[in-house]
């Protein structure tokens, strides 16, 4: 989560609940500061990162970003099959 809304505990608590209502709650992870994100010549600290992360992501030129794969462009996964064992050969 990023942005000012991530500081609201009610929002964070709601985001921990899985959409299918699994018993185990989801864990919200904190962002690591990118190595090339600086604020006034110093590495951005974690308290500012929730606000800077969105702007940092938007600062990339569209040509630097890889083309996204939409679900219709991804092949369906298949379950690999193991070779059949012949118990008489064992």
Helices and strands as residue ranges (DSSP letters): G 4-7, H 9-15, E 38-39, E 42-43, H 46-58, G 62-64, G 71-73, G 87-89
